[in-house]
């Protein structure tokens, strides 16, 4: 047999040539390595063609020699991050890096942030036209360091044809690297406050927050405060998943101090052995660390402040309708025995305190879930506002005598039902307390803001304690009357005149319902408002004790009045100030720019449901001399928190505030802002403006 078979060789060559005609060109999914003695780099594609959605996943793979390191996007006092230059590429609209969670390491005696051994940086590329092929030419300027630092420049090239895209052999590695990036804050892992403390030339950064898992070997990295680099932090466990971390600045040049003023936004990446998340936050005003979670004088002082704030809530404008209901209850108890007076007022106090404990539980749950919490935020939800408007309609109709709600004696004795007919109406008294709490939450009385700021920045124990103290404060008039029932006997004797008082109080409660309908209209529009009004009318009709034409005539009249009210709401322009000046929309960046140019700005954080906010505008901001300044020399800026807004919530948190009203004045003399008291006065506003100027 011959050693060389020419005929067989020609057949093999022919088959290879024929196969090559149908195989087409090979699709490259990675560039060639660009190698140096210290490192090598290449560009990887997760797909083999451009596809159709216009977005491609790439990875830049760096492999470093043993002992060498490269840098994160905020590398520290030494080093610089990889810089990507896509010049010379075709069909690229944008490219964005996703940064895997880095580590802290020391090079030449300096702390730095980056990666050891190598890293794969995921890159998302958007195409100008996904129907066309794309050519990628990438120049990467990066730094490698060991005992010395060596700059590197890698030139990488990769082409992708047009057409349907299939995952490449690199797709898994790129997706795995993307999964190594910190998750967005949320689901129990979030930051609640951040501030600087200590001298300007070497401050310490303090951050507080919650973590959904125990922190082990934890660290945090800061990006967005130019000139500042913070060393390894110390962590303090505050209980219930809450933590506080403090890191001293290793390098903070004096010229960089302006970057770290309250309100400055930056990113914090928290990394631990079993958890990493990232959140953009803002610096709050400088303050001392809060008292430890174990209690002590700080907590005792705040409990006293919370008690006083709850007591003052009794005389705030938003609670006036509830005071009317309190008055009716006191009148009905006046002729009863001491035991009945005690039971009634004690039940009302219990309703208030239980309601505050429920609010505390909701705040703890929302905070644990990473949701922004604050005083009165339930009024940001149209469903809650509509339900409260319906409750007010029922109370008004009840006071007017349209119906009486009765409950079994056992339910009444337990305080779980309504019983409006007897002098021992324990259930009625209990629910009056619940209603008092519900209508008190749109108000932020003096001392309430301080107590809430302390509670909501702490753990579950403090939240429960502060809310309970506020509940006791609001319930204090009830408790005092229950302890000293003779107080009720100084009221006039019951008589026919009470029917007139009931009618007057019914009008007051109805006006509260009208205010709630106005809030609902601002939040959800005409259809939702008419729906709530119709539901209230149906409930009133169903409960009316009269029959026949009178029932329908009363219902039709009430609905017509409500319809006229809604029409008036729809046609009324929204204005929070006099016509001679207009509120500019809230913009934190605009504040910084205008203050730098010498302007004075007054920021008003408000909401349609915040009665105290409306009082501040009517009594102070819309009247001279403050109004004259807002027209001429001071720029008014308004943040509307009627509906949930994370930017406004973060802004409040940056000042350690969790409720409104909140007003602050900025100017050349106070670039960090001068917070004003919750209940404004002309003198307080003028003094704040003068200080800011």
FENKA-V412253 format. One record per pair of residues at least 6 apart in sequence whose C-alpha atoms are under 7 Angstrom apart, sorted by the first residue. I is the first residue (numbers start at 1). J is the second residue. D is the distance in whole Angstrom. If there is no record, write none. Layout:
I;J;D + I;J;D
This chain:
27;48;6 + 29;44;6 + 29;45;5 + 29;48;6 + 29;168;7 + 30;43;6 + 30;44;4 + 30;45;6 + 30;158;6 + 31;42;6 + 31;43;5 + 31;44;7 + 31;156;6 + 31;157;6 + 31;158;5 + 32;42;6 + 33;40;6 + 33;41;6 + 33;42;5 + 34;40;5 + 34;41;5 + 34;42;6 + 34;154;6 + 34;155;7 + 35;41;6 + 38;64;6 + 38;65;6 + 39;63;6 + 39;64;4 + 39;65;6 + 40;62;6 + 40;63;5 + 40;64;7 + 41;60;7 + 41;61;5 + 41;62;5 + 41;63;6 + 41;154;7 + 42;60;6 + 42;61;5 + 42;156;6 + 43;59;6 + 43;60;5 + 43;61;6 + 43;156;6 + 44;58;6 + 44;59;5 + 44;60;6 + 44;170;7 + 45;57;6 + 45;58;5 + 45;59;6 + 45;170;7 + 46;57;6 + 46;58;6 + 46;167;6 + 46;168;5 + 46;170;5 + 46;171;4 + 46;174;7 + 47;165;6 + 47;166;5 + 47;167;4 + 47;168;5 + 47;171;7 + 48;160;7 + 48;165;6 + 48;166;6 + 48;167;7 + 48;168;6 + 49;160;5 + 49;161;5 + 49;162;6 + 49;163;6 + 49;164;6 + 49;165;5 + 50;130;6 + 50;133;6 + 50;160;6 + 50;161;6 + 50;162;5 + 50;163;6 + 50;165;6 + 51;130;6 + 51;162;7 + 51;163;5 + 51;164;5 + 51;165;4 + 52;130;5 + 52;131;6 + 53;130;7 + 54;126;6 + 54;127;5 + 54;129;7 + 54;130;5 + 55;124;7 + 55;125;6 + 55;126;5 + 55;127;6 + 56;124;6 + 56;125;5 + 56;126;6 + 57;123;6 + 57;124;5 + 57;125;6 + 58;122;6 + 58;123;5 + 58;124;6 + 58;174;7 + 59;120;6 + 59;121;5 + 59;122;4 + 59;123;6 + 59;174;6 + 60;120;6 + 60;121;5 + 60;122;7 + 61;119;6 + 61;120;4 + 61;121;6 + 62;118;5 + 62;119;5 + 62;120;6 + 63;117;6 + 63;118;4 + 63;119;7 + 64;117;5 + 64;118;5 + 65;117;6 + 66;117;6 + 67;146;6 + 68;116;6 + 68;117;6 + 68;144;6 + 68;145;5 + 68;146;5 + 69;115;6 + 69;116;5 + 69;117;6 + 69;144;5 + 69;145;5 + 69;146;7 + 70;114;6 + 70;115;5 + 70;116;7 + 70;143;6 + 70;144;5 + 70;145;7 + 71;79;7 + 71;80;6 + 71;81;5 + 71;113;6 + 71;114;4 + 71;115;6 + 72;81;5 + 72;102;7 + 72;113;6 + 72;114;4 + 73;81;5 + 74;81;7 + 74;223;6 + 75;81;6 + 75;112;6 + 75;113;5 + 75;114;6 + 76;111;7 + 76;112;5 + 76;113;6 + 76;229;6 + 77;229;6 + 78;112;7 + 79;143;7 + 80;143;7 + 81;142;6 + 82;140;6 + 82;141;6 + 82;142;4 + 83;140;6 + 83;141;5 + 83;142;6 + 84;138;7 + 84;139;6 + 84;140;5 + 84;141;7 + 85;138;6 + 85;139;5 + 85;140;6 + 86;137;6 + 86;138;5 + 86;139;7 + 87;137;7 + 88;137;6 + 89;135;5 + 89;136;5 + 89;137;5 + 90;134;6 + 90;135;5 + 90;136;7 + 91;127;6 + 91;128;5 + 91;129;6 + 91;134;5 + 91;135;7 + 92;126;6 + 92;127;5 + 92;128;5 + 93;126;5 + 93;127;5 + 93;128;5 + 94;125;6 + 94;126;5 + 95;123;6 + 95;124;6 + 95;125;4 + 95;126;6 + 96;123;5 + 96;124;5 + 96;125;7 + 97;121;7 + 97;122;6 + 97;123;4 + 97;124;7 + 98;121;7 + 98;122;5 + 98;123;6 + 98;178;7 + 98;181;7 + 99;121;6 + 99;181;6 + 100;177;7 + 100;178;7 + 100;180;5 + 100;181;4 + 100;182;7 + 101;180;6 + 101;181;5 + 101;182;6 + 102;113;6 + 102;114;5 + 102;115;6 + 103;113;6 + 103;114;6 + 103;115;6 + 104;111;7 + 104;112;6 + 104;113;5 + 104;114;7 + 105;111;6 + 105;112;5 + 105;113;6 + 106;112;6 + 107;146;7 + 108;147;7 + 120;177;6 + 121;177;7 + 122;174;6 + 122;177;6 + 122;178;6 + 131;162;6 + 132;162;5 + 133;160;6 + 133;161;4 + 133;162;4 + 134;159;6 + 134;160;5 + 134;161;7 + 135;158;6 + 135;159;5 + 135;160;6 + 136;157;6 + 136;158;5 + 136;159;6 + 137;156;6 + 137;157;5 + 137;158;7 + 138;155;6 + 138;156;5 + 138;157;6 + 139;153;7 + 139;154;6 + 139;155;5 + 139;156;6 + 140;153;6 + 140;154;5 + 140;155;7 + 141;152;6 + 141;153;5 + 141;154;7 + 142;151;6 + 142;152;5 + 142;153;6 + 143;149;7 + 143;150;6 + 143;151;4 + 143;152;6 + 144;150;5 + 144;151;6 + 182;276;5 + 182;277;4 + 182;278;6 + 183;276;6 + 183;277;4 + 183;278;6 + 184;277;6 + 184;278;5 + 184;279;6 + 185;277;6 + 185;278;6 + 185;279;5 + 186;369;7 + 186;370;4 + 187;369;5 + 187;370;5 + 188;210;6 + 188;211;6 + 188;212;5 + 188;368;5 + 188;369;4 + 188;370;5 + 189;210;5 + 189;211;4 + 189;212;5 + 189;370;6 + 190;209;6 + 190;210;5 + 190;211;7 + 190;370;6 + 191;208;6 + 191;209;4 + 191;210;6 + 192;208;6 + 192;209;5 + 192;457;6 + 193;207;6 + 193;208;5 + 193;209;7 + 193;284;7 + 193;653;6 + 193;654;6 + 194;206;6 + 194;207;4 + 194;208;6 + 194;282;7 + 194;283;5 + 194;284;6 + 195;205;6 + 195;206;5 + 195;207;7 + 195;283;5 + 195;284;5 + 195;285;6 + 195;286;6 + 196;203;6 + 196;204;6 + 196;205;5 + 196;206;6 + 196;286;5 + 197;203;6 + 197;204;5 + 197;205;7 + 197;286;6 + 197;287;7 + 198;204;6 + 200;257;7 + 201;252;6 + 201;253;6 + 201;254;6 + 202;249;5 + 202;252;6 + 203;248;6 + 203;249;6 + 204;246;7 + 204;247;5 + 204;248;4 + 204;249;6 + 205;246;6 + 205;247;5 + 205;248;6 + 206;244;7 + 206;245;6 + 206;246;4 + 206;247;7 + 207;244;6 + 207;245;5 + 207;246;7 + 208;243;6 + 208;244;4 + 208;245;6 + 209;242;6 + 209;243;6 + 209;244;7 + 210;241;5 + 210;242;4 + 210;243;6 + 211;241;5 + 211;242;7 + 212;241;7 + 213;275;7 + 215;272;6 + 216;272;5 + 216;273;5 + 217;272;5 + 217;273;6 + 218;271;6 + 218;272;4 + 218;273;7 + 219;232;6 + 219;233;6 + 219;270;6 + 219;271;5 + 219;272;6 + 220;268;7 + 220;269;5 + 220;270;4 + 220;271;6 + 221;268;6 + 221;269;5 + 221;270;7 + 222;267;6 + 222;268;5 + 222;269;7 + 223;266;6 + 223;267;5 + 223;268;7 + 224;265;7 + 224;266;4 + 224;267;6 + 225;259;6 + 225;260;6 + 225;266;6 + 226;256;7 + 226;259;7 + 227;252;6 + 227;253;6 + 227;256;5 + 228;249;6 + 228;251;6 + 228;252;5 + 229;249;6 + 229;250;6 + 229;251;6 + 229;252;7 + 230;247;6 + 230;248;5 + 230;249;4 + 230;250;5 + 231;247;6 + 231;248;6 + 231;249;6 + 231;250;6 + 232;247;6 + 233;245;6 + 233;246;5 + 233;247;4 + 234;245;5 + 234;246;5 + 234;247;7 + 235;243;7 + 235;244;6 + 235;245;4 + 235;246;7 + 236;243;6 + 236;244;5 + 236;245;6 + 237;243;5 + 237;244;7 + 238;293;6 + 238;459;7 + 239;459;6 + 240;459;6 + 240;460;6 + 242;459;6 + 261;283;7 + 261;672;6 + 262;283;5 + 262;284;5 + 262;285;5 + 262;672;5 + 263;282;5 + 263;283;5 + 263;284;6 + 263;654;6 + 264;282;5 + 264;283;6 + 265;280;7 + 265;281;6 + 265;282;4 + 265;283;7 + 266;280;6 + 266;281;6 + 266;282;6 + 267;278;7 + 267;279;6 + 267;280;4 + 267;281;6 + 268;278;6 + 268;279;6 + 268;280;6 + 269;277;6 + 269;278;4 + 269;279;7 + 270;276;5 + 270;277;5 + 270;278;6 + 271;277;7 + 281;650;7 + 282;654;6 + 283;654;5 + 284;654;4 + 284;655;5 + 284;656;7 + 285;654;7 + 285;655;6 + 291;298;5 + 291;299;7 + 302;451;6 + 303;466;6 + 303;469;6 + 305;447;6 + 305;451;6 + 306;447;7 + 306;448;6 + 306;451;5 + 306;466;6 + 306;469;6 + 306;470;5 + 307;469;5 + 307;470;5 + 307;472;6 + 307;473;4 + 308;447;7 + 308;473;6 + 309;445;6 + 309;446;6 + 309;447;5 + 309;448;5 + 309;470;7 + 309;473;7 + 310;448;7 + 310;470;4 + 310;471;6 + 310;473;4 + 310;474;4 + 311;473;4 + 311;474;5 + 311;476;7 + 312;445;6 + 313;440;7 + 313;445;6 + 313;474;6 + 314;474;6 + 316;445;7 + 317;611;7 + 318;439;7 + 318;440;6 + 318;443;6 + 318;611;6 + 319;436;7 + 319;439;6 + 319;440;6 + 321;508;6 + 321;509;6 + 321;512;7 + 322;436;6 + 324;505;6 + 330;488;6 + 331;491;7 + 331;494;7 + 332;423;7 + 333;341;6 + 333;423;6 + 334;488;5 + 334;489;5 + 334;491;7 + 334;493;7 + 335;493;7 + 336;423;7 + 338;485;6 + 340;424;6 + 341;482;6 + 341;485;6 + 342;482;4 + 342;483;7 + 342;485;6 + 343;426;7 + 344;424;6 + 344;425;7 + 344;426;6 + 344;429;6 + 345;429;7 + 345;478;5 + 345;479;7 + 345;481;7 + 345;482;5 + 346;478;6 + 346;479;6 + 346;482;6 + 347;426;6 + 347;429;6 + 347;430;5 + 348;429;5 + 348;430;4 + 348;432;6 + 348;433;4 + 348;478;7 + 349;433;6 + 349;475;5 + 349;478;6 + 349;479;6 + 350;430;6 + 351;430;5 + 351;431;6 + 351;433;4 + 351;434;5 + 352;433;5 + 352;434;5 + 352;436;7 + 352;437;6 + 352;471;6 + 352;475;6 + 353;468;6 + 353;471;5 + 353;472;6 + 355;434;6 + 355;437;7 + 356;467;6 + 356;468;6 + 356;471;5 + 357;464;7 + 357;467;6 + 357;468;6 + 360;463;6 + 360;464;6 + 360;467;6 + 363;373;6 + 364;460;6 + 366;373;7 + 367;373;6 + 372;649;7 + 373;658;7 + 374;658;4 + 374;659;5 + 375;441;6 + 375;658;6 + 375;659;5 + 376;441;5 + 376;442;5 + 378;384;7 + 379;385;6 + 379;609;6 + 380;642;6 + 380;643;5 + 380;644;6 + 382;520;6 + 382;523;6 + 382;524;7 + 385;516;6 + 385;520;6 + 386;520;6 + 386;532;6 + 389;513;5 + 389;516;5 + 389;517;6 + 390;532;7 + 390;536;5 + 392;509;6 + 392;510;6 + 392;512;7 + 392;513;5 + 393;510;6 + 393;513;6 + 393;536;6 + 394;540;6 + 396;506;4 + 396;507;7 + 396;509;6 + 396;510;6 + 398;404;6 + 399;502;6 + 399;503;7 + 399;506;5 + 400;502;6 + 400;503;5 + 400;506;6 + 402;544;5 + 402;545;6 + 403;543;6 + 403;544;5 + 403;545;5 + 404;420;6 + 405;418;6 + 405;419;6 + 405;420;6 + 406;418;6 + 406;419;5 + 406;420;6 + 406;421;7 + 407;417;6 + 407;418;6 + 407;419;5 + 411;417;5 + 412;418;7 + 412;419;6 + 412;425;7 + 412;426;6 + 412;427;5 + 413;426;6 + 413;427;7 + 415;426;5 + 415;427;4 + 415;430;6 + 416;427;5 + 417;427;5 + 417;428;7 + 418;427;5 + 418;428;5 + 419;425;5 + 419;427;6 + 419;428;5 + 420;428;6 + 442;609;6 + 442;610;5 + 442;611;6 + 443;610;6 + 443;611;6 + 443;612;6 + 444;612;7 + 444;659;7 + 444;660;6 + 444;661;7 + 444;678;7 + 445;678;7 + 445;679;7 + 446;678;6 + 446;679;7 + 449;657;7 + 449;659;6 + 451;466;7 + 452;658;7 + 453;656;6 + 453;657;5 + 453;658;6 + 455;462;5 + 455;463;5 + 455;466;6 + 456;463;6 + 481;487;6 + 517;529;6 + 518;569;6 + 519;608;6 + 519;609;6 + 520;529;6 + 521;529;6 + 523;643;7 + 526;570;7 + 533;562;7 + 537;555;7 + 537;559;7 + 541;551;7 + 541;555;6 + 544;551;7 + 576;617;7 + 577;617;7 + 577;622;6 + 578;622;6 + 580;631;7 + 581;630;7 + 581;631;5 + 583;636;5 + 583;637;5 + 583;638;6 + 584;636;6 + 584;637;5 + 584;638;6 + 585;637;6 + 585;638;5 + 585;639;6 + 586;637;6 + 586;638;5 + 586;639;5 + 595;666;7 + 595;667;5 + 595;668;6 + 595;671;7 + 596;668;7 + 598;667;7 + 598;668;6 + 599;667;6 + 600;634;5 + 600;635;6 + 600;666;6 + 600;667;4 + 600;692;7 + 600;693;6 + 601;634;6 + 601;635;5 + 601;636;6 + 601;637;7 + 601;665;6 + 601;666;5 + 601;667;6 + 602;634;7 + 602;635;6 + 602;636;5 + 602;637;6 + 602;664;6 + 602;665;4 + 602;666;6 + 603;636;6 + 603;637;5 + 603;638;6 + 603;663;6 + 603;664;5 + 603;665;6 + 604;637;6 + 604;638;5 + 604;639;6 + 604;662;6 + 604;663;5 + 604;664;7 + 605;638;6 + 605;639;5 + 605;640;6 + 605;641;7 + 605;660;7 + 605;661;6 + 605;662;5 + 605;663;6 + 606;613;6 + 606;639;6 + 606;640;5 + 606;641;6 + 606;660;6 + 606;661;6 + 607;640;5 + 607;641;5 + 607;642;4 + 608;642;6 + 609;642;7 + 612;661;7 + 613;661;5 + 616;679;7 + 616;680;6 + 620;626;7 + 620;680;7 + 620;681;6 + 620;682;6 + 621;627;6 + 626;682;6 + 630;636;6 + 639;648;7 + 641;648;7 + 652;658;6 + 661;678;6 + 662;678;6 + 663;675;6 + 663;676;5 + 664;673;6 + 664;674;5 + 664;675;4 + 664;676;6 + 665;673;5 + 665;674;5 + 665;675;7 + 665;688;6 + 665;689;6 + 665;692;6 + 666;672;7 + 666;673;4 + 666;674;6 + 666;692;6 + 667;692;4 + 667;693;5 + 668;692;6 + 668;693;6 + 669;691;6 + 669;692;5 + 669;693;5 + 670;691;7 + 670;692;5 + 674;688;6 + 674;692;7 + 676;684;7 + 676;685;7
